[in-house]
């Protein structure tokens, strides 16, 4: 019987039955694999109504655990996880989140291979609406908002990075904050809302300790056609005229609205676009 694999808070996504090759930084998950199904369902459920009709998942990949660097990252993550448990009374507060940056295929490949760097931090330094200057993620149920910001590759394919996060004890960070580290030793990370967090912030001092790349989802989606990137300015800069296109407005709203409201807007957008 196949192992039961599930995306849950404070959980893992692991299937030891997969084969690996040491040459590749990632491995392709077969479609009949339970781990593939979990990630696929997580992604599609966050894409809203009619996601299965409008969105096609082309592949789900994960870092190859046969690479020496990946093994080292896994070992280090375990050490930090145990340390966080001791610091916070046994609860490391592990979550899964989508990298929220509008990242390109090349950027995601670099992150999986080498980790996060100041290049990723610069995006949020320039974003006046970000919740602090750190590496930002969205709750694993909010894939739609993350997908809106994706940069399509030369073939029109978009890629999303799912990561395992060690949040520890988070503190609330307001939109527009330029905070760059925990406000005190009491806190370990940032969130937009303490009761029902949608956005997670890992500070630069911990970005390669508390973040572990988990899976890369490659997909196409007709409902995202015409919507553009927005982190760090990009195509979501200040409007040059009183008129703002609807796709531009949708991209901006995805930063502040919750998943249910974004789904209503996207459904309306789909209906009126036809």
C-alpha positions in Angstrom: 0.0 0.0 0.0 1.3 3.5 -0.9 2.4 5.7 1.9 -0.1 8.3 3.1 1.2 11.7 2.2 -0.5 14.9 3.0 0.1 18.7 3.2 -0.8 19.7 6.7 0.5 22.4 9.1 3.3 21.0 11.2 3.6 18.1 8.7 5.8 16.7 6.1 5.5 15.8 2.4 7.7 12.8 1.9 7.5 9.7 -0.3 10.6 7.5 0.0 9.5 5.2 -2.9 10.8 7.7 -5.5 14.0 7.1 -7.5 16.7 9.8 -7.6 19.7 10.6 -9.7 22.6 12.6 -8.3 23.0 14.7 -11.5 19.7 16.6 -11.2 18.9 19.3 -8.6 15.2 18.2 -8.8 13.3 15.0 -9.7 10.1 14.6 -11.5 7.2 13.1 -9.6 5.1 10.6 -11.6 1.4 11.4 -11.8 0.5 8.1 -10.1 2.5 9.1 -7.0 0.6 10.0 -3.8 3.0 12.9 -3.2 2.2 14.3 -6.6 -1.5 14.1 -5.9 -1.2 15.9 -2.6 0.7 18.8 -4.1 -1.6 18.9 -7.1 -4.7 19.0 -5.0 -3.2 21.7 -2.7 -2.4 23.9 -5.7 -5.7 23.4 -7.5 -7.8 23.9 -4.4 -6.2 27.3 -3.9 -6.8 28.3 -7.5 -10.6 28.7 -6.9 -13.7 27.7 -8.7 -13.4 25.8 -12.0 -9.6 25.4 -11.5 -9.5 22.0 -13.1 -11.1 23.4 -16.3 -8.9 26.4 -16.5 -5.6 25.2 -15.1 -3.3 22.5 -16.3 -0.4 21.1 -14.2 2.4 20.1 -16.4 4.8 18.8 -13.8 5.5 18.6 -10.1 9.2 18.4 -9.1 11.1 18.2 -5.8 14.7 18.6 -4.8 16.7 15.4 -5.2 17.7 14.1 -1.8 20.6 12.2 -3.4 22.5 15.5 -3.9 25.1 16.2 -1.2 23.9 19.8 -0.8 20.2 18.8 -0.5 21.2 16.2 2.2 23.1 19.0 4.0 20.0 21.3 3.8 17.8 18.6 5.2 20.1 17.9 8.0 20.5 21.6 8.9 16.7 22.1 8.7 16.3 19.2 11.2 18.7 20.9 13.6 16.9 24.3 13.4 13.6 22.5 13.8 14.6 20.9 17.0 16.2 24.1 18.3 12.9 26.0 17.6 11.0 23.3 19.5 13.2 23.8 22.5 12.9 27.5 22.3 9.1 27.5 22.1 8.0 24.8 24.4 8.0 21.9 21.9 6.2 23.7 19.0 8.3 24.8 16.0 5.2 26.0 14.2 6.0 24.4 10.8 3.9 25.6 7.8 4.0 25.3 4.0 3.8 28.3 1.9 4.1 29.4 -1.8 7.0 31.7 -2.5 5.4 35.1 -3.1 7.5 37.0 -5.6 6.6 36.6 -9.2 9.7 34.4 -9.6 10.9 33.3 -12.9 11.9 29.7 -13.9 15.5 30.6 -13.6 15.1 32.3 -10.2 13.3 29.2 -8.8 16.0 26.9 -10.2 18.7 29.0 -8.5 16.9 29.1 -5.2 16.4 25.3 -5.2 20.1 24.8 -6.0 21.8 27.5 -3.9 19.2 28.9 -1.5 17.8 32.4 -1.0 20.0 35.5 -1.4 20.0 39.3 -1.3 18.6 39.2 -4.9 15.3 38.0 -3.6 15.4 40.5 -0.7 15.7 43.4 -3.0 12.2 42.8 -4.5 10.6 43.4 -1.1 12.7 46.4 -0.3 11.2 48.1 -3.2 7.6 47.1 -2.5 5.8 49.7 -0.4 2.9 47.2 0.3 5.0 44.4 1.7 4.8 43.2 5.3 8.4 43.9 6.2 11.6 43.3 4.3 12.1 39.6 4.2 11.3 36.5 2.1 7.5 36.4 1.7 5.3 33.4 1.4 1.5 32.8 1.1 -0.4 30.1 3.0 -0.5 26.9 1.0 -4.2 27.4 0.4 -3.6 30.7 -1.4 -2.0 29.5 -4.6 -4.1 31.8 -6.8 -2.6 35.0 -5.4 0.9 33.6 -5.8 0.1 32.4 -9.3 -1.0 35.9 -10.4 2.5 37.1 -9.8 4.3 34.3 -11.6 6.5 35.2 -14.6 5.8 32.9 -17.5 8.8 31.4 -19.3 9.5 31.5 -23.0 6.9 28.7 -23.6 4.2 30.5 -21.6 4.6 28.1 -18.6 4.5 29.4 -15.0 6.3 28.0 -12.0 5.5 28.1 -8.3 7.8 27.2 -5.5 6.3 25.5 -2.4 8.5 25.7 0.7 8.5 24.3 4.2 8.8 27.1 6.8 9.8 27.1 10.4 7.8 30.0 11.8 8.4 29.6 15.5 6.7 32.4 17.3 5.5 35.0 14.7 4.8 38.7 15.3 2.3 40.8 13.3 3.9 43.0 10.6 1.8 45.8 9.1 1.6 46.4 5.4 4.3 48.9 4.3 6.6 48.1 7.2 10.4 48.2 6.5 11.2 46.0 9.4 14.1 43.7 8.6 14.5 41.4 11.6 12.6 40.2 14.7 11.6 43.1 17.0 12.9 41.1 20.0 14.3 37.6 20.8 10.8 36.6 21.7 9.8 36.4 18.0 11.1 34.3 15.1 9.1 35.4 12.0 6.4 37.7 10.8 2.8 37.3 9.6 0.1 39.7 8.4 -2.5 38.4 10.9 -1.9 36.5 14.1 -5.3 34.8 14.2 -5.6 33.9 10.6 -2.3 34.4 8.8 -2.3 34.5 5.0 1.3 35.9 4.5 4.4 34.6 6.2 7.7 36.6 6.4 11.1 34.9 7.1 13.8 37.4 7.9 17.1 37.5 5.9 19.1 36.4 9.0 17.1 33.1 8.9 16.2 32.7 5.3 18.4 29.6 4.6 17.8 28.2 8.1 14.0 28.4 8.4 13.1 27.9 4.7 13.4 24.5 2.9 12.3 24.3 -0.8 9.8 21.5 -1.1 8.2 21.3 -4.5 8.0 23.2 -7.8 4.7 23.2 -9.7 4.8 24.0 -13.4 1.4 25.0 -15.0 -0.6 27.0 -17.4 -3.9 28.7 -16.7 -6.3 30.5 -19.0 -7.8 32.5 -16.2 -4.4 34.2 -15.5 -4.0 35.3 -19.1 -3.2 39.0 -19.2 -2.5 39.3 -15.5 1.0 40.6 -14.8 3.7 40.5 -12.1 3.9 42.9 -9.2 6.4 42.4 -6.5 9.1 45.0 -6.3 7.3 47.4 -8.6 7.6 45.7 -12.0 4.4 46.2 -14.1 2.5 47.2 -11.0 4.1 50.6 -10.7 2.2 53.8 -10.3 -0.5 54.4 -12.9 0.4 57.0 -15.5 -3.3 57.8 -16.2 -6.6 57.8 -14.2 -7.5 54.6 -16.0 -6.2 51.2 -14.7 -6.7 48.1 -16.7 -8.7 45.3 -15.0 -5.8 42.8 -15.2 -3.6 45.3 -13.5 -6.2 46.0 -10.8 -6.6 42.2 -10.2 -2.9 41.8 -9.7 -2.9 44.7 -7.1 -5.9 43.3 -5.3 -4.3 39.9 -5.0 -1.9 41.3 -2.5 -4.5 42.4 0.0 -7.7 40.3 -0.5 -8.3 36.9 1.1 -8.7 33.8 -1.0 -12.5 33.7 -1.1 -12.8 37.3 -2.2 -10.1 36.8 -4.9 -12.0 33.7 -6.2 -15.2 35.7 -6.5 -13.3 38.4 -8.4 -11.5 36.0 -10.7 -14.8 34.2 -11.5 -16.4 37.5 -12.4 -13.3 38.4 -14.5 -13.6 35.0 -16.3 -17.3 35.6 -17.0 -16.9 39.1 -18.4 -13.7 38.5 -20.3 -15.4 36.0 -22.7 
